[in-house]
């Protein structure tokens, strides 16, 4: 949901959610994310971000270029569905190798 405005917002939101108070030893976002997520989950997040709808501006441009809200919704929900299915499959298969 946080990546709908723009993919870049997702990284910013992760850093805000994982904000570290000044003076804590481990203040690297990378180190905090390593503790929270396995490599498989990290890969699945990247896969989702790669496939899912780029951003709301892309949807707006599709509406403008095609003069149709239908195609924008097909793109938005279609890419989201494909991203979900592929990420689900990769995660389920990946569990067997972990």
C-alpha positions as CSV (number, residue, x, y, z in Angstrom):
1,X,0.0,0.0,0.0
2,X,2.8,2.4,0.8
3,X,4.3,2.0,-2.7
4,X,1.1,3.1,-4.5
5,X,2.2,6.8,-4.5
6,X,5.7,5.9,-5.7
7,X,8.1,3.0,-5.2
8,X,10.6,5.3,-3.6
9,X,8.1,6.0,-0.8
10,X,8.3,2.3,0.3
11,X,12.0,2.6,1.2
12,X,11.3,5.8,3.1
13,X,8.5,4.2,5.0
14,X,10.7,1.3,6.0
15,X,13.2,3.7,7.4
16,X,10.6,5.7,9.3
17,X,9.0,2.5,10.7
18,X,12.4,1.2,11.8
19,X,13.6,4.6,13.1
20,X,16.3,4.2,15.7
21,X,16.7,6.6,18.6
22,X,19.9,8.4,18.8
23,X,22.5,6.6,20.9
24,X,21.4,3.1,20.0
25,X,24.3,0.8,18.9
26,X,22.7,-0.7,15.9
27,X,21.3,2.2,13.9
28,X,21.7,0.9,10.3
29,X,18.4,0.3,8.4
30,X,20.1,-2.6,6.7
31,X,21.0,-4.3,10.0
32,X,17.5,-3.8,11.4
33,X,15.8,-5.3,8.3
34,X,18.2,-8.3,8.4
35,X,16.9,-9.0,11.9
36,X,13.3,-8.7,10.9
37,X,13.2,-10.4,7.5
38,X,14.7,-13.6,6.1
39,X,16.5,-13.4,2.8
40,X,13.5,-15.2,1.2
41,X,11.1,-12.6,2.5
42,X,13.4,-9.9,1.3
43,X,13.5,-11.4,-2.2
44,X,9.8,-11.7,-2.2
45,X,9.4,-8.1,-1.3
46,X,11.7,-7.1,-4.2
47,X,9.8,-9.4,-6.6
48,X,6.5,-7.8,-5.6
49,X,7.9,-4.3,-6.1
50,X,9.3,-5.3,-9.5
51,X,6.0,-6.7,-10.8
52,X,3.2,-4.7,-9.1
53,X,1.9,-1.5,-10.5
54,X,4.6,1.1,-10.6
55,X,2.7,4.1,-9.0
56,X,-0.4,6.1,-9.1
57,X,1.1,8.4,-11.7
58,X,1.4,5.5,-14.1
59,X,-2.3,4.7,-13.6
60,X,-3.2,8.3,-14.3
61,X,-1.1,8.4,-17.5
62,X,-2.8,5.2,-18.7
63,X,-6.2,6.8,-18.1
64,X,-5.1,9.9,-20.0
65,X,-3.5,8.0,-22.9
66,X,-6.3,5.5,-23.4
67,X,-9.2,7.7,-22.4
68,X,-10.4,4.7,-20.4
69,X,-10.5,4.1,-16.7
70,X,-11.1,0.4,-17.5
71,X,-7.6,-0.2,-18.9
72,X,-6.0,1.6,-15.9
73,X,-7.9,-0.7,-13.5
74,X,-7.0,-3.7,-15.6
75,X,-3.4,-2.7,-15.3
76,X,-3.6,-1.9,-11.6
77,X,-5.4,-5.0,-10.5
78,X,-3.9,-7.3,-13.1
79,X,-0.3,-6.4,-12.2
80,X,-1.2,-6.6,-8.5
81,X,-2.7,-10.1,-9.0
82,X,0.2,-11.3,-11.1
83,X,2.6,-10.0,-8.4
84,X,0.7,-11.7,-5.7
85,X,0.5,-15.1,-7.4
86,X,4.2,-15.1,-8.4
87,X,5.4,-13.9,-5.0
88,X,3.2,-16.5,-3.3
89,X,4.6,-19.3,-5.5
90,X,8.2,-18.2,-5.0
91,X,7.7,-18.0,-1.2
92,X,6.0,-21.4,-1.0
93,X,8.7,-23.0,-3.1
94,X,11.4,-21.1,-1.2
95,X,10.2,-22.5,2.1
96,X,11.3,-25.9,1.1
97,X,14.9,-24.8,0.4
98,X,15.3,-22.8,3.6
